[in-house]
Amino acid sequence: MATDPLERIAQVWECGDYRAVAPYLALPAQLLVREAGDGHGRRAADVGTGTGAVATELFTRGWAASACDVSEVLLEHARQDADRRGLLVDWGRASAQALPYSDGSLQLVVSSFGIIFAPDPVDLFQNSLPQPDGTLVVEASINPPGGFVTLRAEQDLLLVVTACSVDHHPTNGGACTEIEVEITPAA
C-alpha cells in the first residue's frame, strides 16, 4: 500500500469497478448541474470527478468543463465515456487541495461526492470522531436542537453543506432534520 495519503485514496477508489455504479450517478449529476444553470460562456470544474458524471453533464449544459480526480484509473474511464459520447472535457489528475486552475479562471467549482473526502473538514453538527485505526465513532451531537453557527469569511470561502449521513443511526433519533443556510454579503 502507498504511504502518500493521496496515493492511498487513489488506490482505494481503484479497487472497485465504478463503471458499474456510474449509471446510478447520472441523476444526482443532472440535478446538481441543473442547479448551476446554463453555462454558455462560463468555465466550471468538477473536483473529485470519479467516472465523470458531473463533468460530462456540465458540458451538455453549455459549460466549458474541466475535471480532476486523484485516481488516474477513474479519469481514464471518464475520458473513454466522454470520448465515446463526443463530449469535450479537460481531464486532469489533481487533488482538491492542489487544484490546477488559476485564480479567477472558473465561474463554478462543484463536487458531487468527492468533497466528502476533504482532509480537514469542520464538522459542526455531527460528533464523528476518527480513531487512530481509521474507524469512525459517531456520538450524539454537541450542537443542541435549534443551535446555530455564524461564520465570517475574511477571504474567499468554500462552504460545503452535506446531508445527514447517519439517518439510520440513533444519534439523530433515526431521522435527518432540515437545516437552514443563510449567506449574507459583507456590510
Phi, psi and chi 1 to 4 in degrees:
 res  aa     phi    psi   chi1   chi2   chi3   chi4
   1 MET       -  142.2  169.1  128.6  -27.3      -
   2 ALA   -66.0  153.5      -      -      -      -
   3 THR   -97.0  -25.2   56.2      -      -      -
   4 ASP   -68.7  128.0  175.2   64.7      -      -
   5 PRO   -55.4  -40.6  -22.8   30.7      -      -
   6 LEU   -67.7  -37.9  -68.4  177.8      -      -
   7 GLU   -65.4  -37.5  -71.6  -59.1  -37.9      -
   8 ARG   -64.6  -42.1  -70.1  178.6   66.8 -171.0
   9 ILE   -62.2  -45.0  -68.3  169.5      -      -
  10 ALA   -59.8  -43.3      -      -      -      -
  11 GLN   -62.1  -39.3  -74.4  178.5  -15.6      -
  12 VAL   -62.1  -47.8  167.5      -      -      -
  13 TRP   -66.3  -26.6  -79.5  107.1      -      -
  14 GLU   -84.0   -2.9  -68.4  167.6    0.6      -
  15 CYS   -73.9  -33.5  -72.3      -      -      -
  16 GLY   -99.0  169.9      -      -      -      -
  17 ASP   -99.1   88.1 -177.3    3.2      -      -
  18 TYR   -74.0   -9.6  -70.1   95.5      -      -
  19 ARG   -64.5  -28.9  -69.8  173.8  -65.2 -175.5
  20 ALA   -69.7  -27.6      -      -      -      -
  21 VAL   -88.3  -24.2  178.0      -      -      -
  22 ALA   -49.6  -42.2      -      -      -      -
  23 PRO   -59.8  -28.3  -24.9   34.3      -      -
  24 TYR   -79.1  -13.1  -59.3  101.4      -      -
  25 LEU   -91.7   -8.1  -57.3  177.6      -      -
  26 ALA   -63.8  -47.0      -      -      -      -
  27 LEU   -65.4  -47.0 -179.9   58.7      -      -
  28 PRO   -57.7  -37.4  -23.9   32.1      -      -
  29 ALA   -64.2  -44.1      -      -      -      -
  30 GLN   -61.8  -43.2  -69.4  167.2    4.0      -
  31 LEU   -65.6  -41.2  -65.2  173.1      -      -
  32 LEU   -63.9  -47.4  179.8   63.6      -      -
  33 VAL   -70.5  -32.7  173.6      -      -      -
  34 ARG   -57.2  -38.9 -177.6  178.3   71.2 -167.4
  35 GLU   -65.6  -30.8  -70.0  -60.3  -46.0      -
  36 ALA   -73.9  -23.7      -      -      -      -
  37 GLY    82.8 -172.5      -      -      -      -
  38 ASP   -67.8  138.7 -121.5    7.7      -      -
  39 GLY  -109.8   10.1      -      -      -      -
  40 HIS   -52.9  121.9  -65.9  -71.2      -      -
  41 GLY    84.1    5.5      -      -      -      -
  42 ARG  -125.3  156.1  -60.8 -174.6  -66.8  162.5
  43 ARG  -110.2  142.8  -69.2 -166.3   62.9 -141.2
  44 ALA  -138.2  152.6      -      -      -      -
  45 ALA  -127.8  137.8      -      -      -      -
  46 ASP  -103.3  113.0  175.3   17.4      -      -
  47 VAL   -96.2  128.8  177.2      -      -      -
  48 GLY    73.3   47.2      -      -      -      -
  49 THR   -66.2  -25.7 -167.8      -      -      -
  50 GLY    59.7 -121.4      -      -      -      -
  51 THR   -83.7    5.4   55.2      -      -      -
  52 GLY    87.2   14.5      -      -      -      -
  53 ALA   -59.5  -44.0      -      -      -      -
  54 VAL   -72.4  -43.3  171.8      -      -      -
  55 ALA   -59.9  -44.1      -      -      -      -
  56 THR   -70.5  -33.8   54.4      -      -      -
  57 GLU   -66.7  -38.8 -172.9   65.1   25.1      -
  58 LEU   -57.3  -46.4  -75.3  165.2      -      -
  59 PHE   -60.0  -43.4  179.4   81.0      -      -
  60 THR   -66.6  -20.5   64.3      -      -      -
  61 ARG   -95.5   12.6  -66.7  -72.7  -55.4 -109.7
  62 GLY    95.0   -0.8      -      -      -      -
  63 TRP   -76.7  144.9  -69.0   88.5      -      -
  64 ALA   -79.0  102.7      -      -      -      -
  65 ALA   -98.7  135.2      -      -      -      -
  66 SER  -121.5  158.4  -63.3      -      -      -
  67 ALA  -152.5  146.3      -      -      -      -
  68 CYS  -138.9  157.0   64.6      -      -      -
  69 ASP  -158.1  158.7 -160.4  -79.6      -      -
  70 VAL   -81.1  -17.2  -64.1      -      -      -
  71 SER   -97.3  114.3  168.5      -      -      -
  72 GLU   -67.2  -31.3 -171.9   58.1   52.1      -
  73 VAL   -63.8  -47.7  170.3      -      -      -
  74 LEU   -65.9  -38.0  -69.6  177.8      -      -
  75 LEU   -60.5  -39.9  -77.2  168.4      -      -
  76 GLU   -65.2  -41.0 -173.8   54.1   33.6      -
  77 HIS   -60.8  -44.0  -66.2  -44.2      -      -
  78 ALA   -62.6  -44.0      -      -      -      -
  79 ARG   -59.1  -47.5  -81.8 -174.3 -161.2  102.6
  80 GLN   -61.0  -43.2  -70.2  172.8    2.2      -
  81 ASP   -63.9  -45.6  177.1   59.4      -      -
  82 ALA   -64.1  -42.7      -      -      -      -
  83 ASP   -61.5  -43.4  -71.8  -10.5      -      -
  84 ARG   -60.4  -34.2 -178.4 -178.8   50.8   76.0
  85 ARG   -93.0   -1.0  -64.7  167.3   54.2 -160.7
  86 GLY    72.7   29.0      -      -      -      -
  87 LEU  -101.3  136.2  -53.6  177.0      -      -
  88 LEU  -102.5  108.0  -58.2  174.4      -      -
  89 VAL  -128.7  139.4  175.8      -      -      -
  90 ASP   -88.5  104.8  179.8   22.4      -      -
  91 TRP   -94.2  144.1  -53.2   99.4      -      -
  92 GLY  -157.6  148.3      -      -      -      -
  93 ARG   -86.9  121.0 -174.5  167.0 -168.3 -102.6
  94 ALA  -166.4  160.2      -      -      -      -
  95 SER  -101.7  165.5   74.0      -      -      -
  96 ALA   -66.1  -21.4      -      -      -      -
  97 GLN   -82.5  -13.6  -65.1   77.4   33.7      -
  98 ALA  -141.9   67.0      -      -      -      -
  99 LEU   -68.8  140.6  -65.2  175.9      -      -
 100 PRO   -89.3   27.0   32.7  -35.5      -      -
 101 TYR  -112.1  138.5  -46.6  110.6      -      -
 102 SER   -76.0  152.9   59.4      -      -      -
 103 ASP   -55.3  134.3  -72.1   -9.3      -      -
 104 GLY    79.8   -0.1      -      -      -      -
 105 SER   -84.2  -12.2   66.7      -      -      -
 106 LEU  -120.9  144.5  -58.4  167.1      -      -
 107 GLN   -98.5  -12.5  -74.0   72.5   52.6      -
 108 LEU  -150.6  133.0  175.6   70.3      -      -
 109 VAL  -123.6  126.9  176.8      -      -      -
 110 VAL  -134.7  151.2   66.0      -      -      -
 111 SER  -145.9  123.3 -179.9      -      -      -
 112 SER   -81.5  -56.4  179.2      -      -      -
 113 PHE  -122.5  -23.0  -64.9  104.4      -      -
 114 GLY   -61.6  -29.7      -      -      -      -
 115 ILE   -66.2  -18.7 -160.0   67.3      -      -
 116 ILE   -65.6  -13.2   63.8  174.6      -      -
 117 PHE  -101.4   17.0  -62.0  100.0      -      -
 118 ALA   -56.0  132.9      -      -      -      -
 119 PRO   -74.4  -21.7   27.5  -33.9      -      -
 120 ASP  -130.6   58.1  -63.9  -43.8      -      -
 121 PRO   -74.5  154.8   29.1  -35.0      -      -
 122 VAL  -103.2  112.3  175.9      -      -      -
 123 ASP   -99.0  102.9 -173.4  -11.0      -      -
 124 LEU   -90.7  -22.8  -59.8  171.6      -      -
 125 PHE  -119.6  -29.5  -59.9  102.9      -      -
 126 GLN  -102.7  133.4 -179.8  178.0  -49.2      -
 127 ASN   -96.1   78.1 -168.0    7.1      -      -
 128 SER  -108.6  118.4  -55.8      -      -      -
 129 LEU  -111.5  112.8  -51.7  170.7      -      -
 130 PRO   -68.5  136.0    4.7   -2.0      -      -
 131 GLN   -98.9  159.0  -57.8  -60.2  -59.1      -
 132 PRO   -57.2  -27.9  -24.8   32.9      -      -
 133 ASP   -85.5    3.5   66.1   -3.2      -      -
 134 GLY    94.9   -9.2      -      -      -      -
 135 THR   -75.7  165.0   59.4      -      -      -
 136 LEU  -121.2  122.0 -169.5   65.4      -      -
 137 VAL   -99.3  125.2  174.5      -      -      -
 138 VAL  -106.1  117.5 -179.9      -      -      -
 139 GLU  -110.1  170.6  -57.8  -71.6  -16.2      -
 140 ALA   -59.9  146.6      -      -      -      -
 141 SER   -61.5  144.2  176.3      -      -      -
 142 ILE   -91.1   -5.2   56.8  175.4      -      -
 143 ASN   -99.0  121.5 -164.1  -50.9      -      -
 144 PRO   -71.6  161.3   28.7  -35.4      -      -
 145 PRO   -54.2  134.5  -24.9   33.7      -      -
 146 GLY    82.2   -0.1      -      -      -      -
 147 GLY   -65.8  162.7      -      -      -      -
 148 PHE  -147.6  163.7   66.0   93.1      -      -
 149 VAL  -133.4  136.2  174.8      -      -      -
 150 THR  -115.4  126.3  -58.7      -      -      -
 151 LEU  -115.4  143.8  -58.0  172.7      -      -
 152 ARG  -122.4  120.9  177.8 -178.8  164.4  176.0
 153 ALA   -86.8  127.7      -      -      -      -
 154 GLU   -95.3   -7.6  -61.8  -73.1  -27.7      -
 155 GLN  -155.1 -177.7   60.3 -174.1   23.7      -
 156 ASP   -52.9  143.3  -73.0  -12.5      -      -
 157 LEU  -131.0  135.3  171.5   70.2      -      -
 158 LEU  -103.1  112.4  171.0   63.6      -      -
 159 LEU  -111.5  122.3  176.4   64.6      -      -
 160 VAL  -115.4  125.4  178.1      -      -      -
 161 VAL  -117.6  122.2  178.7      -      -      -
 162 THR  -113.2  158.1   63.2      -      -      -
 163 ALA   -72.5  157.7      -      -      -      -
 164 CYS   -60.3  126.9  176.7      -      -      -
 165 SER   -96.1   -0.2   60.8      -      -      -
 166 VAL  -119.7   42.1  -67.8      -      -      -
 167 ASP   -66.8  -15.5   56.9  -24.5      -      -
 168 HIS  -110.2   26.3  -58.3  -68.3      -      -
 169 HIS  -121.7  143.2 -166.3  -80.2      -      -
 170 PRO   -65.1  -12.4   17.1  -25.7      -      -
 171 THR   -62.6  -26.2   61.0      -      -      -
 172 ASN  -113.4   23.1 -132.2   19.7      -      -
 173 GLY    65.6   19.1      -      -      -      -
 174 GLY    77.1    9.3      -      -      -      -
 175 ALA  -144.6  140.1      -      -      -      -
 176 CYS   -77.3  151.6  -70.6      -      -      -
 177 THR  -121.5  154.4   55.8      -      -      -
 178 GLU   -73.1  152.5  -67.9 -177.4    1.1      -
 179 ILE  -126.5  160.4   65.7  168.1      -      -
 180 GLU  -118.8  131.4 -179.1  178.5  -29.9      -
 181 VAL  -115.9  125.4  175.6      -      -      -
 182 GLU  -122.1  123.6 -178.2  179.4  -14.8      -
 183 ILE  -114.2  122.3  -60.0  173.8      -      -
 184 THR  -119.4  144.6   57.0      -      -      -
 185 PRO   -69.9  156.1   20.3  -26.0      -      -
 186 ALA   -61.6  147.0      -      -      -      -
 187 ALA   -77.0      -      -      -      -      -
